[in-house]
Amino acid sequence: MNQEELLRLPFCPIERTLRVLDSKWTALLLRDLLGGARRFGELLRSLEGVSPKTLTGRLRTLEAQGVVRRTIYAEVPPRVEYALTTYGETLRPVLEAMALWGIRDAERDAEPARDLDRTRGDPREN
């Protein structure tokens, strides 16, 4: 779909995607859930720097959006797991594309400094 076709839509598809991926923690949380179901504590440890309150809020929002499923197991003590729904799995190619872009960006950062001499500026501008 080209830019002209995008502009004719009655909504912005990128904006709709960002309604789900609206924070750093959301994308990283979904990254962790791509590997399968996780418990709250596992997610909290994996997302270094996120507060329990923020993580709880993101999980609740994603659950309300139908992206994440919360399963409570009737055990003592109770066990709760979070996993992507079938709908949530449709974000896999989006997150994989983000990862690929990040890898390429890191490779550009590793390019030799001689590129600065050639361009007289940031090598990313090329």
C-alpha positions as CSV (number, residue, x, y, z in Angstrom):
1,M,0.0,0.0,0.0
2,N,1.5,3.3,-1.0
3,Q,1.2,6.6,0.8
4,E,-1.6,7.9,-1.4
5,E,-3.7,4.8,-0.6
6,L,-3.0,5.2,3.1
7,L,-4.2,8.8,3.0
8,R,-7.5,7.7,1.5
9,L,-8.4,5.3,4.3
10,P,-10.9,6.6,6.8
11,F,-8.4,6.0,9.6
12,C,-4.6,6.0,10.0
13,P,-3.4,2.3,10.3
14,I,-0.2,3.4,11.9
15,E,-2.0,5.3,14.6
16,R,-4.2,2.2,15.2
17,T,-1.1,0.0,15.7
18,L,0.4,2.6,18.0
19,R,-2.7,2.4,20.2
20,V,-1.5,-1.1,21.2
21,L,2.3,-0.4,21.0
22,D,2.0,2.9,22.8
23,S,4.9,2.6,25.2
24,K,8.3,1.1,25.6
25,W,7.1,-1.4,28.1
26,T,4.3,-2.6,25.9
27,A,6.6,-3.6,23.0
28,L,9.1,-5.3,25.4
29,L,6.3,-7.1,27.3
30,L,4.9,-8.4,24.0
31,R,8.5,-9.5,23.0
32,D,8.6,-11.6,26.2
33,L,5.2,-13.1,25.5
34,L,6.2,-14.2,22.0
35,G,8.1,-17.0,23.7
36,G,5.1,-18.3,25.4
37,A,3.1,-17.9,28.6
38,R,4.8,-16.1,31.5
39,R,4.0,-15.4,35.1
40,F,3.9,-11.9,36.5
41,G,7.2,-12.3,38.4
42,E,9.0,-13.6,35.3
43,L,7.8,-10.6,33.3
44,L,8.8,-8.2,36.1
45,R,12.3,-9.6,36.3
46,S,12.7,-9.6,32.5
47,L,11.6,-5.9,32.1
48,E,14.3,-4.3,34.2
49,G,13.2,-0.9,35.4
50,V,9.4,-1.4,35.1
51,S,7.4,-0.9,38.2
52,P,4.9,-3.6,39.3
53,K,2.2,-0.9,39.0
54,T,3.1,-0.1,35.4
55,L,3.4,-3.7,34.4
56,T,0.0,-4.5,36.0
57,G,-1.5,-1.5,34.0
58,R,0.0,-2.6,30.7
59,L,-1.2,-6.2,31.2
60,R,-4.7,-5.0,32.0
61,T,-4.8,-2.8,29.0
62,L,-3.5,-5.5,26.7
63,E,-6.1,-7.9,28.1
64,A,-8.9,-5.4,27.5
65,Q,-7.7,-5.0,23.9
66,G,-7.8,-8.7,23.4
67,V,-4.0,-9.0,22.9
68,V,-3.2,-10.9,26.1
69,R,-5.0,-13.6,27.9
70,R,-4.8,-14.0,31.7
71,T,-5.2,-17.5,33.1
72,I,-5.8,-18.2,36.8
73,Y,-5.0,-21.7,37.9
74,A,-7.0,-23.0,41.0
75,E,-3.9,-24.0,43.0
76,V,-2.6,-23.2,46.4
77,P,-1.1,-20.7,46.1
78,P,-3.0,-19.5,43.0
79,R,-0.9,-19.3,39.8
80,V,-1.6,-16.7,37.1
81,E,-0.1,-16.8,33.7
82,Y,-0.2,-14.3,30.8
83,A,0.0,-15.3,27.1
84,L,-0.7,-13.8,23.8
85,T,-4.1,-14.5,22.3
86,T,-4.5,-15.6,18.7
87,Y,-5.2,-11.9,17.9
88,G,-2.0,-10.9,19.9
89,E,0.0,-13.4,17.8
90,T,-0.8,-11.3,14.8
91,L,1.6,-8.7,16.2
92,R,4.5,-11.1,15.8
93,P,5.5,-9.9,12.3
94,V,5.4,-6.3,13.5
95,L,7.7,-7.0,16.4
96,E,10.0,-9.1,14.2
97,A,10.2,-6.2,11.8
98,M,11.1,-3.9,14.7
99,A,13.8,-6.3,15.8
100,L,15.3,-6.5,12.3
101,W,15.3,-2.7,12.0
102,G,17.0,-2.5,15.4
103,I,19.7,-5.0,14.3
104,R,20.3,-3.0,11.1
105,D,20.5,0.3,13.1
106,A,23.1,-1.3,15.5
107,E,25.1,-2.4,12.5
108,R,25.1,1.2,11.2
109,D,26.3,2.4,14.5
110,A,29.2,0.0,14.2
111,E,30.3,1.3,10.8
112,P,33.8,2.9,10.8
113,A,34.2,6.6,11.7
114,R,35.5,7.3,8.2
115,D,31.9,7.7,7.0
116,L,31.8,10.9,9.0
117,D,34.7,12.4,7.0
118,R,33.0,11.5,3.7
119,T,29.6,13.0,4.6
120,R,30.7,15.8,6.9
121,G,27.9,14.8,9.2
122,D,26.0,11.9,10.6
123,P,26.5,8.7,8.5
124,R,22.8,7.9,9.1
125,E,21.9,10.7,6.7
126,N,23.1,8.7,3.8
